[in-house]
Amino acid sequence: MIRVLLVDDHPIVRIGFKHLLEQAGDICVVAQAGDAETGFTAFLACAPDVCISDLSLPGTGGLELMRKILTHENPAQVIIFSMYDALELVRRALDGGAAGFVSKNAVPESLVTAVRAVHDGQRYLSENISPVLLKRGSEAALLATLNLREFEILRLLAQGSSPADCAGRLNLSLKTICNNQTNIKEKLAVSTLAALVHLALRNGIIEQS
């Protein structure tokens, strides 16, 4: 039986996909969580084989949760399951160690296929995400120089969070956020917050509001 942790901030979504996964017969959802902090606590308590996490979660996001799980001494395979399937987000998830990326626009059964695939040691991408499209362009190559924490800070800043907001959500000091913000601008060769936002929009890291 494949033991799964399901992390999504919408209870109805969790209920629906728990039912879908357990109908497969060889998958058991051993824990659920609605945010990254609770998700990591559940991971420590239940030691799942696979963690399925949404990208956008209250507090720290799914990428930060993935980083904590993958750096634990007994990690789980991680599948990012998100409505945001822009290529740069897929690249970042895979570069950060995700074993799979499933778009919420894909057919629901693909999540079952993904769980079985990553449990068997394979990488899984939704059918609507072509591996060919993951080839890097010049801006994507710059984005690839960001570590996972810097990328999450970039995403939060581009969404309109202040450095103080980022510090609170990521449990970091304001000084650390500001230092990271400076590093991000240097790595991406931009000088203003507006330029960061435009870069994030061009690469699908955030959506036009």
Secondary structure, 3 states (H helix, E strand, C coil): CEEEEEECCCHHHHHHHHHHHHHCCCEEEEEEECCHHHHHHHHHHHCCCEEEECCCCCCCCHHHHHHHHHCCCCCCEEEEEECCCCHHHHHHHHHCCCCEEEECCCCCHHHHHHHHHHHCCCCEECCCCCHHHHCCCHHHHHHCCCCHHHHHHHHHHHCCCCHHHHHHHHCCCHHHHHHHHHHHHHHHCCCCHHHHHHHHHHCCCCCCC
